[in-house]
Amino acid sequence: MPQQVLAFAARADTPPPMLTITNLDFQVEARPLFESASAQISSGWKVGLVGRNGTGKSTLLRLIREDVERPTADASIRLNAGARLGWVAQEVAPTDETILDVVLAADSERHALMQEAETATDPHRIGEIHERLTDIDAWSAEARAAEVLHGLGFTDADLSRATKEFSGGWRMRAAMAGVLFSQPDFLLLDEPTNYLDLEGAAWLETYIRKYPHTVLMVSHDREMLNRCVTHTMALEHRKLSITPGGYDDWLKLRAAKLAQLESQQAKQAKERAHLQSFVDRFRAKASKARQAQSRIKMLEKMQDISIPVADRTTPFHFPPPADKLAPPMLELRDADLGYGDGALILKKVNLRLDPDDRIAIVGANGQGKTTLVKSIAERLPLMAGARVTPKAVRIGYFSQDQLDELSEGDSVLDHVRRLLPPDTPPAKVRAAAAAMGFSAEKVETKVEKLSGGEKVRLLLGLMSHSAPHILILDEPTSHLDIDSREALIYALNDFPGAVLLITHDVYLAEATADRLWLVKDGRATTYDGDLEDYRALVMKADRADAKEAKAKQAPTPKADDPDAKKRLTALRKQARDAEERMEKANAAIAKIDAKLSNGNPPADELAKLLKDRAAHADAASAAETKWLEAAEALEGDA
């Protein structure tokens, strides 16, 4: 099964924090990942785990799951007694079992009880089984599982299809659906949006925000981290630290702490210089020797205030085309796109691309976004219509599927060399690899030894070497950390040509695109609105689907039902009260953030500000949960 559940001893009356990490030391192949790292996650927190690629985030999840042997000695990773731990272990196996049945089976208790109910003969036991099935709301399980599957992009027709009919990416979604449906006490997610589109990512954000238990999620999706986590756990310099709020909140607090360290370091340097000056002046004088020795001891006892050195992110660079082309640079006229007879995907497409366009292509997975860009890049022939471009136009096309096209056994240098004329001097080949961001040591590395981010960097460099007029990027960020995504944004904004972008990363799309194309229901058209408008449209559709599903399960109260009217009145008051609490808490957070960004408070004041901010963040999160519950209940009763 895609979800694993670990059982522990019975829960104590006063439950401890969900996870406690104490003095963790761990290394992989003599490379230290953690050194005396400690952290504590409380029950109910939604925690985003952030850090550069290669720092050990996924390793930490494996240590928590006990997939690798935990260090002994004084280190400990302790879970709340009795907690069920859940994670996506692997994609669903390709079998004759339906997607819905696989997800339902992920709730192991319900699955076992349902199977036992079919064979039990003892009346007393049958009664116990049915009582427990009622307690865990087993009879609504199919509707709840279907809701999760719909949120992740599956259609009604998909639910009854065998898992073997789906690709690996969709079976991975089914595995995620299983673990989300089973609702473990402690949910671990490692880059959950890698297999999702914008629609699926938007649904998952809402799901995590409302999730009734604890979540620890590794993600490089900045907007997701800002929208749905209550705390951010950072892995930097082999240490762990937890701060309240999302990723941007963590950045602000880290900047405030760094500014305070710099201020303290400057103050210490001034004090050290003053003491050293006294020692230099009076060490040789007998009358001042005792005072000089005292100051020497003060200097020896003074501990250096060190400022962590930030890791440097290698920039991306897309060379500008030497020749400029007049608009339009590309047009599709009444184009039918697809994969041959019986596989028409998009009909009558009329789109135009100009030299300075920055366009994000949106639409649910399976609607034809990749078909569209492959047709534009001439990776697919048109089935009908025309593709009109100047003869000189050059197009650079990137797809994460191309990661499998790199030649195993060849080095970075080998791949770069094939781009250049056969008589290119070795020094120029190395210079071309360096321009793609590879150091002198890395150019000799075989591609199978590169990290996912390094493979993306190599493919982007190979793609753009010819200085194309148009860059087409189909999900370029799945293997990039947040800092590398930021570097990609800078490079795309500096690029003077046209950009077509398919991505589930809202932050990347918002920072680079100024127009949208929508692919939906067999059409590809321009979308009159921005990403927030599109996101609101998607969420509205999700709520409508959920409302429709709920309507099928339970009758709507009659308008003249006095109990229904009382319930609606109470729900409206609950929503108003929760909204007011949210506004007050967010206003208090904004005031604290202003104080943190406008000065360098002393350590005790900084600690109080951070503690107050955490309390307000918890209050805002609790109020938001209440508001969402009331709002959804109102929609259901409307």
N, C-alpha and C positions, 0 to 999 in steps of 0.2 A: 504494500500500500504506500501511497505517496506521503502519508503522515505517520509520524512515529509518536507514541505516547509513553512517557516514562512515569512510573508510579513511585511515590516515596511514602515515608511513614505518615501516621495520622497527623492531622493539623492540630496545632496547639490552640488553646482558648484565645490567646492574644497572638495573632499571626505575626511573625517577623517580616522584614522586608522580603519582597519576592526574590531578589537576587543580591547576594553580598559577595564581593570579590575582595580578598585581602592579601596584600603582599605577593602579587602574582609575578613570578619570574618564568619566562618561557622563551626558548630560542628554537629556530629551525635551521639545521645544517650550519651551526655555529654562528648564525645571525640572530642577535637578540631582538625579540619583538616586544617583550614586556619586562620591565625592571621595577620591582616593588610597586606594581600597579594595584590600586585599590579603588573601589566604587561600590555604590549601593543604589539599587532600584527598588522603589516602593511599589506595592500592589496597586494596580490601576493606572500606573504611568504609561504613557505612550512615548517611547524613547527612540530618537534617531541617533544611530551610531555613525559618526563621520570621521574622516581621516584620509590621508593620501593613499593611492593605490600602493599595495605592498607593505603597508604598515602593520597589518595583522588583524583587520576587522573580521574577515571570514574565519580566520583561525580562532578568534575569541568565541564566535558562535559554535565552532566545532568543539572547543573546550567545554563550553556550557553543556552541549549535547553529549559530551563524553565520547565523541567520535575519535578523538586522539587522547592518548594517556595524559591525564592531568599531572602537573608537577606535585611532588609531595613536599616534604620539609614544612616550612612555616606558611606556605601559600594555601589558600583555600578558595573554592568556588562553591558557595552554599546556596541551594534553592529552598524556597519556602516548603516546609514539610507538607506532603500531600498534593503538591501542585502537579497538574498535568502539563507537560511540555510538548509543544507541537511545532512542526516545521515542515517545509517542502523538501523531502529527501531526494526525490527523483521524479522523472515524468511518469505518468500513468502508462502501464504496459499496454501494447497494442493487442487487444483480445476481442472476443465477441460480446463482452459485457458492455452495456450502454453507459454513456457518460453519466447519466443521472444515477444509475445503480452504483457506480464507482464512488460518486460523491456521497451518497447516502451511507455506504459501507464505511466511510471514514469516521462516522460517529460509532465507535466500536461497541459502546454499551447498548445503544439502540439496535445496532445490527445483530448483536448476540441475542438480545431479548426477543427480537422479531423472529429469529430462527428457532429459538427455544419454544416460542409460543406455538409454532407449527407442529411440534412433536410432543409437548408436555401433556400428560394425562392426569396428573394429580390436581384435583380441583383447588386445593389450597395454594399450590404453586402457581397455577394458572391465574388465580386472583392476585397473587403478589406481582406476577409479571405485568398484568394489565394495569395495576395500580402504579407501578414504577414507570410504565410507558406513558401513563397520563401525567405523572409528575414531571417527566422530561419533555413534555409536549411532543411526543413522538408522532402524533397523528397529523401535525402540520409540517412534518419534516420535508415532505416532497415539495411543498410550496416554498419553504425556506431555502432548500437546496437549489430549486429552480431560480429563485431570486438572485442567489450568489452567482450562478452560472450565467444568467442574463447580464448581470453587472459586468462580468468578465468577457462579454462579447458573444456568448452562445445564443443561438436562436431556439425557439420552441421545437423546431424540427430536429435540431442537433441533439436534444436531450435523449431521444430514442435511438440515436445512431450508435453503432459499435465503436469502441475506442480505436480499433485498428483502422478506421476510416479517416482518422485525423492525423495531421502532421505532428512532428515532435513538439513544435512550439505550442500547438493547441492542446496537446496532451499535458504539457507543463502547466498550462492554464487550468486544466481539469484537476491537476494535483494541487494547485493553489486553492481552487474552489473547495476541494476536500478538506484541507486543513482549516480554512476559514469557516466552513460549515460546522466542523466539529467543535469550534470555539474552545481551544485549550486555555488553561489558566494563564499560561505564559507562552505567547506566540512569538516565534523567531522568524523574521523575514530577511532574506539576503537579496538585495536588488530586485524587489518584486515587480517593478515596472518594465524590466528588460523585455518581457514578452507581451507587453500591453501597448495599446494605442492611447491617444489622448483621452478617448472616451472611457476606456477601462481604467486608466490612471485616475481620472476624475472620480469615478465610482469608488475606487479603492481608497482614495483619500477620505471620502465621507464614511466609508465602512470602518476604517481604522479609528477615525475620530469618535465614532459612536461605540466602538468595540467595548464590551463590558469588562474586559480583563486587561492584563498587562501585555504590552507589545515592545519588543526590541527589534528595530529595523535598520539594516544597513541600506543606505540609499545615497546616490549622488544627484538625485533630483531635488534641486534647491527649493522649488515651489512646493513640492510635496512635503518636504521637511518643514517649511514655514506654515503650511496649512493644517497639518494633522498631528504633529507631535506636541507633547506637553513639556518635554525635556530633551536636551541634546547632550549626548555623551561623546566627547572628543578623545580620539587616540592620537596623541602627539608626543614625540620624543620619548616613546615607550612608556608613557604614563596615561592614565585615564582620568578624566574630569567630567563632572556633570553640572550643567547649568540649566535653569528653567527657560522655557520658551523654545522657539524654532531656530533654524540655522542663522538667520539674520540677527536674532537676539544674541546668539552665541558669539557671532562676529563682533557685535558692539561691546559685549562684556570682555571679550578677549582683548579688544583694542584698548578698553579702559584699564585693564590690568597691565597691559604692555606699557601704556603711558605712565602708569604709577611706578612700574619697575624702572623705566627710564629716568623718571624724576628722582627716585630713591638712589639710583646709580650715580646720577650727577651730584646729588647731595653728598653721597659717600665719597666720591672722588675729591670733592672740595674739602671735606673734613680730613681725608687722608693726606692731601697736599699740605693742609695747615699743620697737621701733626708732624709730617716729615720735615717741613720747614723748621719747626722748633727743634727737632732732633739734630738737623744739620747745623743749626746755629750754635746750639749750646752743649752738644755732646762732649766737646773737649774742655769745657769750663767746669772746674771742680765744684763751684757754687751751684751749678745747674745740672750736675750729673744725675742726681736722683730724679729730678723732674724729667730729664731726657730719657732715662731708663723706663720711667713710668709710661711715657708716650710710645716708646718702642714696644712695650708689652701690649699697649692698646692697639697698635698697628698689627701686631702678630695675631691678636684675638679677633680682629675685624674680619668677618666673613664676606667674601666677594659677593656682590649682587650680580648674578649673571642673567643675561637676557637671551632667551632661546633664539637660535638663528633659524629663520624661516626657510623651509626647503624651496629651492628655486624651481619654478615650472618652466619647462622648455617651451618657447612660443611656437605656434604654427605660422606658416607663411605660404600664401598663395600668390605666385608671381603674377603681376598684371599683364594682360595681353598687350603686345607691342602695337598691334593694329586695331584701330577702333572701327566698329561697324555701325552703320546707320540703322535706326529702328525701322520696322520691327526686326528683331534678331531671329525670331522663330514664330511660326504660326501653325496651328492645327485648324484645318477647314473641313467641317462636316466629317470628321474622322471617326471611324468605328475601330475600336481597339479590343484586342483579345488574343486568343491563342489558336485560332483556326475555326473551322466549321463546328458549330455546336458549343463553342466556348467564347462567345461574344460577351465582353465585360462592360464596355462603355460605348454609348451610341451618340452619334452626331456631336462630337466634341468640337467646340470653337473657342480656342484660347490663343492669346498673343503674349509674347515675352519680349520686353524691351531691355536695352543694355543696362539700365540702372535698377531693374526690378529686384525686389527681395520678397519672395513669395513662400509662405508656408502652406503645405497641402494638408488638409484635414479631412477626416472621415473615418468611420469605423474600419477595423481590420477586415479584409475580405471584400471591401467595396471596390477596390481597383486602384488605390494610390500608386502602388508599385508598378502596376500595368501601365499607368499613365506616364510615369517618368521613364520607364524602359522604352516606351514608344517614342517619347521625345528624344531620348538618347540613341535611338536607332538600334536598341537591343532587341526590339520586337518590330516586325514589319506591320504597317497599317493594314487593316482588313478592308477599309474603304476610305475615301476622302483623300486629303492632301496634307503633307507636311512641307511647309515652305520655309527655307532658310537661305541665307547667302552662302555661296560656295566656300568661303573662307572660314566659316564659323567652326570653332573648336569647342567640344563639350567634354568636361570632366565628370565622370559618373562614379559615385561611391555607393556601395551597398554592403551591409554587414555580412551578407552571404558570400562576399568576395574573400572573407577571411580564410575560407576553405580553399581558395584558388592559389594562395601563396605556395610556392614550391618547397615542400619539405626537404630538408637536407641542404638547401641553399642558404647562404648568409644574406644579410641586408645588402652587403656590397654586391653580391651576385645579382640581386634583383635590380639594383640601380644601374649596374653595368649594362644590362640588357636594354635599357632605355637609350643608351648613348651609342654613337658610332663605334665600330669595332676598334678603331685606332685611337680612341680617347686615352690620354695618359692616365695612369693610376691615380696621380695626385688630383686630377680633375674629377675622377669618379668619387674619390673620397670627399672632395669638396661638395659635390652634389648631394652625397649622403648626409654630410654635416648640415647642409641647408635644410634638410628635412627634419633635423633635430636629433641626429644620432652622433654620439661621441666617437672618438677614435677607437675606444675599446668596444663599443656596441656594434660597429659596422661589421665585425667579423662573426657576430652571433648568428647561429642558425635560427631560421624563423620559428621553428617549433619551440625554441627556448625563450622567445619573446613573450612578454605579458600581453594580455588582450589590448591594453591601451597602446603598447608599442606597435602591435600589428596594425591597429587603426592608423597610427601616425605614419607608418610605412605606406599603407595603401593610399592615404590622403596625399602623401608626397609623390608617389608614383603617378597618381591620377592628375595632379596639377603641374607636373613637370613641363608639359607642353604649353603652359600659360593659356589655359582655355578661356573663352569668352563667357561660358556658362558653367557654373558648378551645380551639380545635382547631387544632393546628399540624402540618402535613404537610411535613416536611423544611424547617424554617425557616433552617437554618444554612449551606446550601451556599455562600452568598456572603459569609458573615461571618467576620472574622478572630477570633483567639483572644480578644482583649480584648472584642470586641463580643459574642461568645458568653458570656463571663463576665457582661457587663452584662445579657444576656437571662436568664441564670440568676437574677440578683438580682431582676429584674422579675417573673419567673414565681413566684419564692418569696414575693414581696411581695403578689402578686395573691390576693385572698381567695376567688375563685370556683374552679370546677373546671377542670382542664387535661387535655386529651387530646393526646398527643405521639407523632408518628412521626418517628424520627430515626436516622441511622447514627452519630451522635456519642455514644459511650458515656458520656463525661464529662458531657455535658448531661443525658442521661437519668438517670444515677445521682444527679446533683445536684438534680434536680427531681421525679422520680417515686418514689412509694412502693409502687406496685402495677403489675403487668403484665397485659395482655391478650395472648393468643397467637392468631394467625390462621394456621391450618394445615389442609391437607387438607379444605377446604370448611367448616371450623368456626371460630368465634370464641368463645373461652372465657377465663375467668380463669386465670392461671398461678400455681401455688403455688411461688414461689421468687423470687430476685432476679436481676439482670442477670448476675452472675457464674455463678449456677447455669445460666442459659439459655446463656451463652457456652460453658460447659463441655459442655453438651448438644450444641451445634452442633459444637464441635471434635471431640467423640467420634464424632458421625455422620460428619464428614469423614474421620476416621481409619479408620472402619469401611469407608467407600466406597473409600478408597485401598487398604486391605488386601484388599478384595474384588477390585479391579482388578489388584492385584499377584498375587493367587492365580490369576487367569485366565492370567497371562503365564508364570509359572514354577511348577513343582511344589514343594510343601512338603517339606522334608527329613523322612525317616522318623524316628520317635521313637528307634529303636534305632540310628540311624546315628551311629557314634562321632565322625565329623568334625563332624556337626551339633551334638553335645553339646559338643565343644570350642569350637565357634564361639559357642554360647549362653553358655558359661562366660566366654569372653573378652569378649563384649559386655556381660554383667552387670558384670564388673570395670571395663570402660571407663566404663559409666554411673555406677557408684559413685564412681570416681576423679574423673570430671568434676563430679559433684554436690558432692563435697568441695571441689574447687577453686573452684567457683561460690560456695559458702558462705563460704569464707575470703576471697575477693575482695570479696564484698558486705559482709562484716563490716568489712573494712578501709575500704571506701568510706564506710560508715556512721560510722566513727570520724572520718574526715577531714571529713565533712559536719558532724558535731557541733562540731569545732574551728572550722570556717568560720562556723557560725551563732552560736557562743557568744562570739566576740571579734573583734578587728580586728588580725590578725597583721601584722607589718611586711612590706614588699614582697618581700624575699628569701624569707621563710618562706612567704608566700602563693604565690609562684611554685613553691616546692618541693612544697607541698601539692597544687597543681593538677597538677603533673607526676606526682606519686605517684598521684593520683586517676585520671589518664588511663591510667597503666600498669595499675592494678587494674581499671579499666573494660574495657580491652582483654582482660585475662586472664579476666574474668567472661564477656565476649562469646564468646571462643574456647572456654571451658569449656562454655558453654551450647550452642554449635554441636555440640561433641563429644557432649554429653549427648543432644541431639535426634537426632543420627545413630544413636547406640546404641539409644535408645528406639524409634525407628522400625524399626530392624533387628530388634530383639527382637519387636516387634509382628508384623513380617512373617514371622518364623520361629516364632511361637507356635502 
